[in-house]
Amino acid sequence: MTDLRTDIAHSARIYDYMLGGKDNFAADRAAAAEIVKHLPTLPVSMRANRDFMLRMTRYLVREMGIRQFLDIGTGLPTSPNLHEAAQEIAPETRVVYVDNDPIVLAHARALLTSSPEGRTAYIDADLRDSKTIFESARLHETLDLSRPVALTLIAILQFFIDEDEAHEAVRALVEPLAPGSVLAISVVPDAERESPLADGVAAYRSQGIPMKMRTKVETERFFDGLDLVEPGVTKVTEWNLDGPSADPDDPAPHMYGGIAIKR
């Protein structure tokens, strides 16, 4: 049996707590309180990133006709999940979730509540291990790789400190996908060394959680060789809004996000 170490703060449970979820423990709440002391707007940024994920999913299903998703770095299943947003529009949508975290694995049943017309599956694998992911029987039982797939890497690349490793991992995941497939990502934005965001990242690191910030240009590099969809890489609060744009005076350091198409 895997030791989930509920006495040690964990990034997925911190995120869950700040989104209002219930799958967290005292150590996670204490760590969240310490981080928020340095970055009070962090819960706002996390909710904005979650809204981006849901908005992006609905856009891909409704506007681009995507019916298959490969979501890597899934995290804890705080509702609504990606498949719930997609299947609300197209019940036949199929989703494969991937994470290598025993905490997420312990809650994976909550990710498998597909509509009758669609399907969901969960693979216990590391983002770096594309071979295991693409050779998984569960993946091939759920997705048809001869047709377009949306690869979603939402709020996960900040845990890759080495830039070359991060790009190599993303390329290895995009390469097997069919033309017309989509890459969607969000990342922690870069900030001045002396800033609340930098302090918040330092607070994460003090809890034993590595984290890397990236500039807009560094974020755009993940989409090299792909066709960025308008408005390109932008703050997640500005991406494909149905209503008015975000408040320009909003002090929260919102993540960068974007999607691009493989031709």
C-alpha positions as CSV (number, residue, x, y, z in Angstrom):
1,M,0.0,0.0,0.0
2,T,1.3,3.5,-0.9
3,D,2.1,5.8,1.9
4,L,0.3,9.1,1.0
5,R,2.1,11.0,3.8
6,T,-0.8,13.3,4.8
7,D,1.5,15.0,7.2
8,I,3.6,16.5,4.4
9,A,2.2,19.3,2.2
10,H,1.5,18.3,-1.4
11,S,1.1,20.6,-4.4
12,A,-2.0,18.8,-5.7
13,R,-3.8,19.0,-2.3
14,I,-2.7,22.7,-1.9
15,Y,-4.3,23.4,-5.3
16,D,-7.4,21.4,-4.3
17,Y,-7.7,23.4,-1.1
18,M,-7.4,26.8,-2.8
19,L,-10.1,25.7,-5.3
20,G,-12.4,24.9,-2.5
21,G,-12.0,21.1,-2.7
22,K,-12.1,18.7,0.2
23,D,-9.2,16.3,-0.6
24,N,-6.6,18.0,1.6
25,F,-5.2,17.8,5.1
26,A,-3.9,20.0,7.8
27,A,-0.4,20.1,6.4
28,D,-1.7,21.3,3.0
29,R,-3.9,23.9,4.6
30,A,-1.0,25.2,6.7
31,A,1.3,25.3,3.7
32,A,-1.4,27.1,1.7
33,A,-1.7,29.7,4.5
34,E,2.1,30.3,4.5
35,I,2.2,30.7,0.8
36,V,-0.8,33.0,0.7
37,K,0.9,35.2,3.3
38,H,3.5,36.0,0.6
39,L,1.0,36.0,-2.3
40,P,-2.5,36.8,-1.1
41,T,-3.9,36.7,-4.7
42,L,-2.8,33.1,-5.3
43,P,-6.3,31.6,-4.8
44,V,-7.7,34.1,-7.3
45,S,-5.0,33.1,-9.9
46,M,-5.7,29.4,-9.3
47,R,-9.4,29.8,-9.9
48,A,-8.7,31.8,-13.0
49,N,-6.5,29.0,-14.3
50,R,-9.2,26.5,-13.6
51,D,-11.7,28.7,-15.5
52,F,-9.2,28.8,-18.4
53,M,-9.1,25.0,-18.5
54,L,-12.9,24.8,-18.6
55,R,-13.2,27.6,-21.2
56,M,-10.5,26.0,-23.3
57,T,-12.2,22.6,-23.2
58,R,-15.6,24.0,-24.2
59,Y,-13.9,26.0,-27.0
60,L,-12.2,22.9,-28.4
61,V,-15.3,20.8,-28.3
62,R,-17.8,23.4,-29.6
63,E,-15.6,25.4,-32.0
64,M,-13.0,22.9,-33.2
65,G,-15.0,19.6,-33.0
66,I,-12.5,17.9,-30.7
67,R,-13.9,14.7,-29.2
68,Q,-10.7,13.2,-27.7
69,F,-8.5,14.6,-24.8
70,L,-5.3,13.4,-23.3
71,D,-5.0,15.3,-20.0
72,I,-1.5,14.9,-18.4
73,G,-0.7,16.2,-14.9
74,T,-4.4,15.8,-14.0
75,G,-4.2,16.6,-10.3
76,L,-7.0,15.9,-7.9
77,P,-10.5,15.6,-9.4
78,T,-12.0,18.9,-8.2
79,S,-15.4,19.2,-10.0
80,P,-16.1,20.2,-12.7
81,N,-13.5,18.0,-14.3
82,L,-12.4,18.3,-17.9
83,H,-14.6,15.4,-19.1
84,E,-17.6,16.9,-17.4
85,A,-17.1,20.2,-19.3
86,A,-16.6,18.4,-22.6
87,Q,-19.4,15.9,-22.3
88,E,-21.9,18.6,-21.3
89,I,-21.5,19.7,-24.9
90,A,-20.7,16.5,-26.7
91,P,-21.5,13.4,-24.5
92,E,-19.5,11.1,-26.8
93,T,-16.2,12.8,-25.9
94,R,-13.5,10.5,-24.6
95,V,-10.8,11.6,-22.1
96,V,-7.7,9.9,-20.8
97,Y,-6.3,11.3,-17.6
98,V,-2.6,10.8,-16.8
99,D,-0.8,11.4,-13.5
100,N,2.0,9.6,-11.6
101,D,1.0,10.8,-8.2
102,P,-0.3,8.2,-5.7
103,I,-2.5,10.9,-4.2
104,V,-4.3,11.4,-7.5
105,L,-4.4,7.6,-8.2
106,A,-6.2,7.1,-4.9
107,H,-9.0,9.5,-6.1
108,A,-9.0,8.3,-9.7
109,R,-12.5,6.8,-9.5
110,A,-13.9,10.3,-9.5
111,L,-12.3,10.8,-12.9
112,L,-14.1,7.8,-14.4
113,T,-17.7,9.0,-14.2
114,S,-18.2,9.3,-17.9
115,S,-21.4,9.9,-19.7
116,P,-22.9,6.6,-21.2
117,E,-22.0,7.8,-24.7
118,G,-18.4,8.7,-23.9
119,R,-15.6,7.2,-22.0
120,T,-12.9,8.1,-19.5
121,A,-9.7,6.3,-18.4
122,Y,-6.9,6.9,-16.0
123,I,-3.2,6.0,-16.6
124,D,-0.7,6.0,-13.8
125,A,2.4,7.4,-15.6
126,D,4.9,10.2,-15.6
127,L,4.7,13.1,-18.0
128,R,8.3,12.4,-19.0
129,D,7.5,8.8,-19.9
130,S,5.7,9.2,-23.2
131,K,6.5,5.6,-24.2
132,T,4.5,4.2,-21.2
133,I,1.7,6.6,-22.0
134,F,1.4,5.8,-25.7
135,E,1.9,2.1,-25.3
136,S,-0.9,1.9,-22.6
137,A,-3.7,-0.5,-23.5
138,R,-6.1,1.9,-21.7
139,L,-5.1,4.8,-24.0
140,H,-5.7,2.7,-27.1
141,E,-9.0,1.3,-25.8
142,T,-10.2,4.9,-25.2
143,L,-8.6,7.1,-27.9
144,D,-8.2,6.7,-31.6
145,L,-4.8,8.2,-32.3
146,S,-5.5,8.4,-36.1
147,R,-7.9,11.2,-35.3
148,P,-7.2,14.6,-33.6
149,V,-6.6,14.6,-29.9
150,A,-6.3,17.6,-27.5
151,L,-3.2,17.2,-25.4
152,T,-3.7,19.4,-22.3
153,L,-0.8,20.3,-19.9
154,I,-2.5,22.6,-17.5
155,A,-0.5,24.1,-14.6
156,I,2.1,21.3,-14.7
157,L,5.1,22.6,-16.6
158,Q,6.2,24.8,-13.7
159,F,7.4,21.7,-11.9
160,F,10.0,21.2,-14.6
161,I,12.9,23.3,-13.6
162,D,15.2,22.2,-16.5
163,E,14.1,24.0,-19.7
164,D,15.5,21.4,-22.1
165,E,13.8,18.6,-20.2
166,A,10.5,20.4,-20.3
167,H,10.6,20.9,-24.1
168,E,11.8,17.4,-24.8
169,A,8.9,16.0,-22.8
170,V,6.3,18.2,-24.6
171,R,7.7,17.3,-28.0
172,A,7.6,13.6,-27.2
173,L,3.9,13.9,-26.3
174,V,3.0,15.9,-29.4
175,E,4.9,13.8,-32.0
176,P,2.6,10.7,-31.9
177,L,-0.6,12.8,-32.4
178,A,-2.5,13.1,-35.6
179,P,-2.6,16.3,-37.7
180,G,-5.4,18.5,-36.4
181,S,-4.5,17.7,-32.8
182,V,-4.1,20.5,-30.3
183,L,-1.6,21.4,-27.6
184,A,-3.0,23.4,-24.7
185,I,-0.9,24.6,-21.8
186,S,-0.8,27.1,-18.9
187,V,2.3,28.1,-17.0
188,V,3.4,30.2,-14.1
189,P,4.4,33.6,-15.4
190,D,7.8,35.2,-14.9
191,A,8.1,38.1,-12.4
192,E,10.6,40.5,-11.1
193,R,12.9,39.0,-8.5
194,E,11.5,41.4,-5.9
195,S,7.8,40.8,-6.3
196,P,4.9,39.1,-4.5
197,L,4.8,36.4,-7.2
198,A,8.5,35.6,-6.7
199,D,7.9,35.6,-3.0
200,G,5.0,33.1,-3.5
201,V,7.2,30.8,-5.6
202,A,9.9,31.0,-3.0
203,A,7.3,30.0,-0.4
204,Y,6.4,27.0,-2.5
205,R,10.0,26.0,-2.7
206,S,10.3,26.4,1.1
207,Q,7.6,23.7,1.4
208,G,9.8,21.3,-0.7
209,I,7.9,21.9,-3.9
210,P,10.1,23.0,-6.9
211,M,8.6,25.6,-9.2
212,K,9.8,27.6,-12.2
213,M,8.4,30.8,-13.7
214,R,8.5,31.4,-17.4
215,T,8.3,34.5,-19.6
216,K,5.7,34.9,-22.4
217,V,8.5,34.2,-24.9
218,E,9.6,31.1,-23.1
219,T,6.0,29.9,-23.0
220,E,5.5,30.5,-26.7
221,R,8.6,28.2,-27.4
222,F,6.5,25.2,-26.3
223,F,4.3,25.8,-29.4
224,D,7.2,25.9,-31.9
225,G,6.2,24.2,-35.1
226,L,2.5,24.5,-34.3
227,D,-0.1,27.0,-35.3
228,L,-1.1,29.2,-32.4
229,V,-4.8,30.0,-32.1
230,E,-5.8,33.6,-31.5
231,P,-5.2,35.4,-29.2
232,G,-2.0,33.4,-28.9
233,V,-0.2,33.1,-25.6
234,T,-1.8,35.5,-23.1
235,K,-2.8,35.7,-19.5
236,V,-5.5,33.1,-18.9
237,T,-7.9,35.8,-17.9
238,E,-7.7,37.2,-21.4
239,W,-7.9,34.0,-23.4
240,N,-11.1,33.6,-25.5
241,L,-13.4,35.5,-23.2
242,D,-17.1,35.3,-23.8
243,G,-17.7,38.6,-21.9
244,P,-15.7,41.7,-21.0
245,S,-11.9,41.4,-20.7
246,A,-10.3,41.2,-17.2
247,D,-9.9,44.2,-15.0
248,P,-6.5,45.8,-16.1
249,D,-6.0,46.7,-12.4
250,D,-6.4,43.1,-11.2
251,P,-3.3,42.6,-9.1
252,A,-3.3,38.8,-9.3
253,P,-0.3,37.3,-11.3
254,H,-2.4,35.2,-13.6
255,M,-0.8,32.3,-15.6
256,Y,0.0,32.4,-19.3
257,G,-2.1,30.1,-21.4
258,G,-2.6,29.2,-25.1
259,I,-3.5,26.5,-27.6
260,A,-2.0,25.6,-30.9
261,I,-2.9,23.2,-33.7
262,K,-0.6,20.5,-35.2
263,R,-0.6,20.5,-39.0
